[in-house]
Amino acid sequence: MKSNSNQTYDVADMIQILAIRSSVENLVIDDESLAYLGDICQRASLRHAVQLLSPSSIVAKIKEHDKICKEDIEEVSALYLDAKSSARLLQEHQEKYIA
């Protein structure tokens, strides 16, 4: 893991951070889901992936899953846009907003 905050993390580092964060929050998550969150980190950001953990846990509990699975993350990910996607969406539909 890199210590300088100006450097980027590689996917393995981000997955490790997500695993640690999950553990700290007492969330049970499978390896496939961590890998999927790693993909989200690459597309969006580590911050966005971390922010998906808690709502994914809630969805998992509602669906009576014993751990967070990829399906739970996909459902939550469809509801929450990362900053880049949100900005792109606003840009694409700017004519629909009051100037």
Protein Blocks (a to p, Z undefined) as FASTA:
>chain_A
ZZblkbccdfklmmmmmmmmmmmnopacdfklmmmmmmmmmmmmmklmmmmmmmmmmmmm
mnopabdcfklmmmmmmmpccfklmmmmmmmmmmmpcZZ
